Amino acid sequence: MSTMREALTKPIIQNNPIALQILGICSALAVTSSLKVTLVMCISVTLVTAFSSFAVSLIRNQIPGSIRIIVQ
């Protein structure tokens, strides 16, 4: 019975890529207890957003117009 329960709950709770991606993007879902951790998290989210925008801007002219919306 435990293997059946594990087979049903593991993809939903432990290995859920959608939940992990949402937590990685949405800093509002993260709860911190100190100002230092909050500032580090804010700076990290800002840098990741800036670097991803920079990477897209570097390759946007090399992407064909027909698939540009999908990539961006």
ABEGO torsion letter per residue (X at the ends): XAAAAAAAAAAAAAABAAAAAAAAABAAABBBABAAAAAAAAAAAAAAAAAAAAAAAAAAAABBAAAAAAAX
